[in-house]
Amino acid sequence: MYTRTLARTAVAVCAAGVVSAMAMAPVSATGNASVYTNGTERGRVNYWSGTDDFRVSDTSCDGRSVYTQYQRAGASTVRLNHKGGCGTYVIVNRTFANGQTIKYRVCVDVPVARDICGPWKRDTTG
Protein backbone atom coordinates (compact mmCIF):
# COMPACT_ATOMS: atom_id res chain seq x y z
CA MET A 1 0.00 0.00 0.00
CA TYR A 2 2.78 2.45 0.96
CA THR A 3 4.69 1.72 -2.28
CA ARG A 4 1.59 2.33 -4.44
CA THR A 5 0.88 5.68 -2.72
CA LEU A 6 4.51 6.72 -3.12
CA ALA A 7 4.43 5.82 -6.83
CA ARG A 8 1.24 7.83 -7.39
CA THR A 9 2.74 10.83 -5.61
CA ALA A 10 5.89 10.62 -7.75
CA VAL A 11 3.83 10.52 -10.96
CA ALA A 12 1.74 13.51 -9.85
CA VAL A 13 4.85 15.53 -8.98
CA CYS A 14 6.49 14.71 -12.34
CA ALA A 15 3.32 15.64 -14.25
CA ALA A 16 3.06 18.95 -12.39
CA GLY A 17 6.70 19.69 -13.23
CA VAL A 18 6.12 19.06 -16.94
CA VAL A 19 3.02 21.27 -16.99
CA SER A 20 4.77 24.12 -15.18
CA ALA A 21 7.79 23.86 -17.49
CA MET A 22 5.47 24.10 -20.48
CA ALA A 23 3.70 27.12 -19.02
CA MET A 24 7.01 28.91 -18.39
CA ALA A 25 8.46 28.24 -21.84
CA PRO A 26 8.86 31.56 -23.66
CA VAL A 27 6.73 32.13 -26.72
CA SER A 28 8.77 33.96 -29.32
CA ALA A 29 8.35 34.83 -32.94
CA THR A 30 10.36 32.94 -35.51
CA GLY A 31 11.14 36.22 -37.23
CA ASN A 32 10.55 39.94 -37.22
CA ALA A 33 11.10 42.96 -39.41
CA SER A 34 11.08 46.68 -38.63
CA VAL A 35 10.92 49.99 -40.45
CA TYR A 36 13.09 52.92 -39.33
CA THR A 37 13.29 56.60 -40.24
CA ASN A 38 15.98 58.89 -38.86
CA GLY A 39 17.22 56.05 -36.64
CA THR A 40 13.83 55.58 -34.92
CA GLU A 41 11.78 52.41 -35.23
CA ARG A 42 8.34 53.32 -36.63
CA GLY A 43 6.77 49.87 -36.95
CA ARG A 44 7.45 46.17 -36.46
CA VAL A 45 6.00 42.87 -37.61
CA ASN A 46 6.57 39.59 -35.78
CA TYR A 47 5.79 36.27 -37.48
CA TRP A 48 5.20 32.91 -35.79
CA SER A 49 5.65 30.08 -38.29
CA GLY A 50 4.06 27.51 -35.95
CA THR A 51 0.71 29.34 -35.90
CA ASP A 52 1.04 31.61 -38.97
CA ASP A 53 0.31 34.64 -36.77
CA PHE A 54 1.49 38.12 -37.68
CA ARG A 55 1.69 40.79 -34.98
CA VAL A 56 1.75 44.25 -36.56
CA SER A 57 2.95 46.92 -34.11
CA ASP A 58 2.91 50.71 -34.33
CA THR A 59 6.02 51.60 -32.33
CA SER A 60 6.11 55.36 -32.89
CA CYS A 61 3.84 58.22 -31.86
CA ASP A 62 4.08 59.98 -35.21
CA GLY A 63 0.36 59.99 -36.15
CA ARG A 64 0.87 57.57 -39.05
CA SER A 65 -0.55 54.08 -39.27
CA VAL A 66 1.49 51.03 -40.18
CA TYR A 67 0.79 47.92 -42.22
CA THR A 68 2.44 44.65 -43.11
CA GLN A 69 2.83 43.10 -46.50
CA TYR A 70 3.48 39.40 -46.97
CA GLN A 71 3.93 37.21 -49.99
CA ARG A 72 4.19 33.46 -50.33
CA ALA A 73 6.13 31.98 -53.24
CA GLY A 74 4.09 32.31 -56.43
CA ALA A 75 1.24 34.23 -54.75
CA SER A 76 0.14 37.87 -54.73
CA THR A 77 1.27 40.34 -52.08
CA VAL A 78 -1.26 40.71 -49.22
CA ARG A 79 -1.60 43.82 -47.04
CA LEU A 80 -2.53 43.67 -43.33
CA ASN A 81 -3.57 47.12 -42.05
CA HIS A 82 -3.17 48.38 -38.51
CA LYS A 83 -4.67 51.74 -37.62
CA GLY A 84 -4.63 51.36 -33.81
CA GLY A 85 -2.08 54.07 -33.18
CA CYS A 86 0.95 54.65 -31.02
CA GLY A 87 2.12 51.70 -28.94
CA THR A 88 -0.61 49.30 -30.12
CA TYR A 89 -0.59 46.09 -32.13
CA VAL A 90 -2.96 43.76 -33.90
CA ILE A 91 -2.54 40.01 -34.30
CA VAL A 92 -3.69 38.52 -37.59
CA ASN A 93 -3.87 34.75 -38.04
CA ARG A 94 -3.44 33.06 -41.38
CA THR A 95 -3.34 29.38 -42.28
CA PHE A 96 -0.58 28.34 -44.66
CA ALA A 97 0.58 24.95 -45.84
CA ASN A 98 3.80 23.89 -44.09
CA GLY A 99 7.18 24.42 -45.70
CA GLN A 100 6.33 27.35 -47.98
CA THR A 101 8.71 30.23 -48.50
CA ILE A 102 7.25 33.49 -47.24
CA LYS A 103 8.52 37.05 -47.11
CA TYR A 104 7.11 39.94 -45.11
CA ARG A 105 7.86 43.55 -44.19
CA VAL A 106 6.30 46.46 -42.33
CA CYS A 107 5.54 49.87 -43.80
CA VAL A 108 4.51 53.33 -42.61
CA ASP A 109 1.46 54.74 -44.40
CA VAL A 110 2.36 58.20 -45.68
CA PRO A 111 -0.79 59.78 -47.18
CA VAL A 112 0.83 62.52 -49.32
CA ALA A 113 3.99 60.72 -50.40
CA ARG A 114 5.42 57.30 -51.08
CA ASP A 115 5.02 54.88 -48.14
CA ILE A 116 8.16 54.03 -46.18
CA CYS A 117 8.84 50.28 -45.97
CA GLY A 118 11.49 48.25 -44.22
CA PRO A 119 13.39 45.44 -45.92
CA TRP A 120 11.74 42.11 -46.70
CA LYS A 121 12.34 39.32 -44.19
CA ARG A 122 12.30 35.74 -45.51
CA ASP A 123 10.98 32.77 -43.54
CA THR A 124 9.40 29.37 -43.98
CA THR A 125 5.84 28.52 -42.94
CA GLY A 126 5.54 25.94 -40.18
C-alpha positions as a printed Julia matrix, in Angstrom:
126×3 Matrix{Float64}:
  0.0    0.0     0.0
  2.78   2.45    0.96
  4.69   1.72   -2.28
  1.59   2.33   -4.44
  0.88   5.68   -2.72
  4.51   6.72   -3.12
  4.43   5.82   -6.83
  1.24   7.83   -7.39
  2.74  10.83   -5.61
  5.89  10.62   -7.75
  3.83  10.52  -10.96
  1.74  13.51   -9.85
  4.85  15.53   -8.98
  6.49  14.71  -12.34
  3.32  15.64  -14.25
  3.06  18.95  -12.39
  6.7   19.69  -13.23
  6.12  19.06  -16.94
  3.02  21.27  -16.99
  4.77  24.12  -15.18
  7.79  23.86  -17.49
  5.47  24.1   -20.48
  3.7   27.12  -19.02
  7.01  28.91  -18.39
  8.46  28.24  -21.84
  8.86  31.56  -23.66
  6.73  32.13  -26.72
  8.77  33.96  -29.32
  8.35  34.83  -32.94
 10.36  32.94  -35.51
 11.14  36.22  -37.23
 10.55  39.94  -37.22
 11.1   42.96  -39.41
 11.08  46.68  -38.63
 10.92  49.99  -40.45
 13.09  52.92  -39.33
 13.29  56.6   -40.24
 15.98  58.89  -38.86
 17.22  56.05  -36.64
 13.83  55.58  -34.92
 11.78  52.41  -35.23
  8.34  53.32  -36.63
  6.77  49.87  -36.95
  7.45  46.17  -36.46
  6.0   42.87  -37.61
  6.57  39.59  -35.78
  5.79  36.27  -37.48
  5.2   32.91  -35.79
  5.65  30.08  -38.29
  4.06  27.51  -35.95
  0.71  29.34  -35.9
  1.04  31.61  -38.97
  0.31  34.64  -36.77
  1.49  38.12  -37.68
  1.69  40.79  -34.98
  1.75  44.25  -36.56
  2.95  46.92  -34.11
  2.91  50.71  -34.33
  6.02  51.6   -32.33
  6.11  55.36  -32.89
  3.84  58.22  -31.86
  4.08  59.98  -35.21
  0.36  59.99  -36.15
  0.87  57.57  -39.05
 -0.55  54.08  -39.27
  1.49  51.03  -40.18
  0.79  47.92  -42.22
  2.44  44.65  -43.11
  2.83  43.1   -46.5
  3.48  39.4   -46.97
  3.93  37.21  -49.99
  4.19  33.46  -50.33
  6.13  31.98  -53.24
  4.09  32.31  -56.43
  1.24  34.23  -54.75
  0.14  37.87  -54.73
  1.27  40.34  -52.08
 -1.26  40.71  -49.22
 -1.6   43.82  -47.04
 -2.53  43.67  -43.33
 -3.57  47.12  -42.05
 -3.17  48.38  -38.51
 -4.67  51.74  -37.62
 -4.63  51.36  -33.81
 -2.08  54.07  -33.18
  0.95  54.65  -31.02
  2.12  51.7   -28.94
 -0.61  49.3   -30.12
 -0.59  46.09  -32.13
 -2.96  43.76  -33.9
 -2.54  40.01  -34.3
 -3.69  38.52  -37.59
 -3.87  34.75  -38.04
 -3.44  33.06  -41.38
 -3.34  29.38  -42.28
 -0.58  28.34  -44.66
  0.58  24.95  -45.84
  3.8   23.89  -44.09
  7.18  24.42  -45.7
  6.33  27.35  -47.98
  8.71  30.23  -48.5
  7.25  33.49  -47.24
  8.52  37.05  -47.11
  7.11  39.94  -45.11
  7.86  43.55  -44.19
  6.3   46.46  -42.33
  5.54  49.87  -43.8
  4.51  53.33  -42.61
  1.46  54.74  -44.4
  2.36  58.2   -45.68
 -0.79  59.78  -47.18
  0.83  62.52  -49.32
  3.99  60.72  -50.4
  5.42  57.3   -51.08
  5.02  54.88  -48.14
  8.16  54.03  -46.18
  8.84  50.28  -45.97
 11.49  48.25  -44.22
 13.39  45.44  -45.92
 11.74  42.11  -46.7
 12.34  39.32  -44.19
 12.3   35.74  -45.51
 10.98  32.77  -43.54
  9.4   29.37  -43.98
  5.84  28.52  -42.94
  5.54  25.94  -40.18
